[in-house]
Amino acid sequence: MDKDQGKKQSFSTNNVKSSILKMGAKTIFFDVNLAANDKKYLKITESRFAGEGNDRVRSSVVLFPENIEGFEKSLREMAGYLN
């Protein structure tokens, strides 16, 4: 078994801008980062408590510039059903 197998990969990113949205026990992080190829991307991360205790679970989605328009359109469409 490779000694690095099972370990999380670490990426060196340059943070351009960050924003945090707190929603009760959940926190949403919006981070615009600069990748190694000098292209910007948006990483949206949800962090929440998992059951009882202090363990937190994180889930992320990464959006590249070419995906933002479609994501925004779908988000607005779905948000429209909430009114």
Long-range contacts (C-beta under 8 A, 24 or more apart in sequence): 12-36, 16-40, 25-49, 39-64, 39-65, 40-65, 41-65, 42-68
